[in-house]
C-alpha cells in the first residue's frame, strides 16, 4: 500500500503571512493539529503544529495587558514559528516507510509533495486507521496470538490448517518475537469455533499467548 491510497488530499493550508492568532483559530475551527505552509504559488515552504503556535503565545502569567497581548499576537506571523526544513514523502512512498520516518523522527505527519507542490498529507491518525484494518479490529471473529518458530513454511501451515477447518481469515499480522528464532503472530478467524481453532493451531505453535472472541 502506498501513501497516495491513505493520505488526505487537498489539506487545509496557511501562508507565511498568516498571524499566529488566526492560525490557532483556524486549527480549532477545522479540528486539525498542524498546517502545511505554502507560498502563493502553492509550493510547500514549511509546516506549523499547534504546539508551535501555543509556545509562541504569551504566558498567562505575563504582566502585559490584554490590549498589549493582542497587539503582539497580531504582529507575530506563522513564518516566525514554523518549521522550514520539512520532511516530506511522495505519493508513491510505501506507507510502512512513512510510518518508519514518523517514528524515527518523532513527528506526527508528513506532507506529500509532487515536484515541490503540496498534494496531500498523511498523519499518525491515518496510520492508526490502517492498523485497525490490518488487524480486522471492526470485524467479529476469534482472535488468536501465538509464538511461532521463524522458519520457512510456518505461516503456510497455519493458513492451510485454518482453511482445512473451513475458516475465513479476517486478518493476520506478524510481529517481533522473544528472540530472532521466533515471531508473534496474531490471526483473526471467522467460521471456526474458538476451541476447535485452538486445537487446530496448538501443534504448530511454540506457545499460545492469547485467545479470545471479539
C-alpha positions in Angstrom: 0.0 0.0 0.0 1.3 3.4 -1.0 0.9 6.9 0.6 -1.5 8.2 -2.0 -4.0 5.5 -1.0 -4.2 6.8 2.6 -3.3 10.4 2.5 -5.7 13.3 2.9 -5.9 15.2 -0.3 -6.2 19.0 -0.6 -5.3 19.5 3.1 -6.0 22.8 4.9 -3.1 25.2 4.4 -2.0 28.6 5.5 0.6 31.1 4.3 3.7 32.5 5.9 1.9 35.9 6.4 -0.9 34.3 8.5 -0.9 35.8 12.0 -0.3 33.2 14.8 -3.6 34.1 16.4 -5.5 33.5 13.1 -3.7 30.1 12.6 -4.8 28.9 16.0 -8.3 30.0 15.4 -8.4 28.0 12.1 -6.9 24.9 13.7 -9.7 24.9 16.2 -12.3 25.6 13.6 -11.1 22.8 11.3 -10.2 20.4 14.1 -6.6 19.8 13.0 -3.3 20.0 14.8 -1.0 21.1 12.0 -1.0 23.2 8.9 1.3 22.9 5.9 2.6 26.4 5.0 2.5 27.2 1.3 3.6 30.1 -0.9 1.1 31.9 -3.1 2.3 29.6 -5.9 1.3 26.6 -3.9 4.8 25.5 -3.1 5.5 23.9 0.3 7.7 26.2 2.4 7.1 24.9 5.9 4.8 23.2 8.4 3.4 24.5 11.7 2.0 22.5 14.6 -0.4 23.5 17.3 2.3 23.3 19.9 4.5 25.8 17.8 1.7 28.3 17.9 0.9 27.8 21.6 4.6 28.1 22.6 4.7 31.4 20.6 1.8 32.8 22.6 2.5 34.8 25.7 2.3 33.0 29.1 -0.9 33.5 31.1 1.4 34.8 33.9 2.6 37.7 31.8 2.1 41.3 33.1 1.1 42.6 29.7 -2.4 44.0 29.4 -5.0 42.2 27.1 -4.5 45.0 24.6 -0.8 44.6 24.5 -1.2 40.8 24.1 -3.5 41.2 21.1 -1.1 43.7 19.6 1.9 41.4 19.9 0.0 38.4 18.6 -1.3 40.3 15.6 2.3 41.1 14.6 3.6 37.6 15.1 3.2 35.5 11.9 3.5 31.8 11.1 6.8 32.5 9.2 8.4 33.2 12.6 7.4 29.9 14.3 7.0 27.3 11.5 9.5 24.5 10.8 11.2 25.4 7.5 13.2 22.2 6.9 10.1 20.0 6.2 10.4 16.2 6.0 8.2 15.1 3.1 7.2 12.0 1.2 5.9 11.4 -2.3 2.6 9.7 -3.3 4.5 6.5 -4.2 6.1 6.1 -0.9 5.1 2.8 0.8 3.0 3.5 3.9 5.4 1.5 6.1 8.2 3.8 5.1 6.1 6.8 6.0 5.4 5.2 9.4 9.1 4.5 10.0 10.0 8.1 9.2 7.4 9.4 11.6 8.5 7.1 14.3 12.3 7.7 13.9 11.9 11.5 13.6 9.2 11.7 16.3 6.8 13.6 14.1 3.0 13.3 13.7 2.6 14.0 10.0 4.3 14.1 6.6 3.3 16.5 3.8 3.1 14.7 0.4 4.6 16.6 -2.5 4.9 16.3 -6.2 7.5 18.4 -7.9 7.6 20.7 -4.9 3.9 21.2 -4.9 1.8 20.0 -1.9 -0.7 17.3 -3.0 -1.7 15.9 0.4 -0.7 15.0 3.9 -0.5 11.7 5.8 -0.8 11.7 9.6 -0.4 9.4 12.5 -4.2 9.1 12.6 -4.3 7.8 9.0 -1.8 5.1 10.1 -3.8 4.2 13.2 -6.8 3.7 11.0 -4.8 1.4 8.7 -3.6 -0.5 11.7 -7.2 -1.2 12.7 -7.9 -2.5 9.3 -4.8 -4.7 9.2 -5.9 -6.5 12.4 -9.6 -6.6 11.5 -10.5 -4.6 14.6 -14.0 -3.8 13.4 -14.9 -7.4 12.4 -16.1 -10.2 14.6 -14.1 -13.4 14.9 -11.7 -15.5 17.1 -8.5 -13.5 17.7 -5.6 -15.8 18.5 -2.0 -14.7 19.2 0.8 -17.4 19.3 4.5 -17.7 19.3 5.7 -19.4 16.1 9.1 -20.6 15.0 10.8 -18.3 12.4 11.0 -21.0 9.8 10.1 -21.3 6.1 6.6 -22.6 5.6 5.3 -21.9 9.1 2.7 -19.4 8.1 1.6 -21.6 5.1 1.0 -24.4 7.6 -1.1 -22.1 9.8 -3.2 -20.7 6.9 -3.6 -24.2 5.5 -4.8 -25.7 8.7 -7.4 -22.9 9.1 -8.6 -23.5 5.5 -9.0 -27.2 6.2 -11.3 -26.3 9.0 -13.4 -24.1 6.8 -12.2 -20.9 8.5 -12.1 -17.5 6.9 -9.0 -15.5 7.8 -10.1 -11.9 8.5 -6.6 -10.6 9.4 -3.1 -11.9 10.0 -0.2 -10.0 11.3 3.4 -10.9 12.3 5.4 -9.1 14.9 8.8 -9.4 16.6 9.1 -12.4 18.9 11.0 -13.1 22.0 14.3 -13.6 20.1 15.4 -13.9 16.4 14.3 -17.6 16.3 10.5 -16.9 16.6 7.7 -14.5 15.8 4.5 -13.4 17.4 1.6 -14.0 15.0 -1.9 -12.6 15.5 -4.7 -14.1 13.4 -8.4 -13.4 13.4 -10.6 -16.1 12.1 -14.3 -16.4 11.4 -16.4 -19.6 10.9 -14.4 -21.8 13.2 -15.3 -22.2 16.9 -12.8 -21.0 19.4 -12.0 -24.4 20.9 -11.6 -26.0 17.5 -9.3 -23.3 16.3 -7.0 -23.7 19.4 -6.9 -27.4 18.9 -6.0 -26.9 15.2 -3.2 -24.5 15.7 -1.8 -25.6 19.1 0.5 -28.3 17.4 2.1 -25.6 15.2 2.8 -23.1 17.9 5.7 -22.9 20.4 3.2 -21.3 22.8 -0.3 -19.9 22.8 -0.2 -16.3 24.1 -3.9 -15.2 23.9 -7.2 -16.4 22.6 -10.5 -14.5 22.7 -13.7 -14.0 20.8 -14.0 -10.4 19.7 
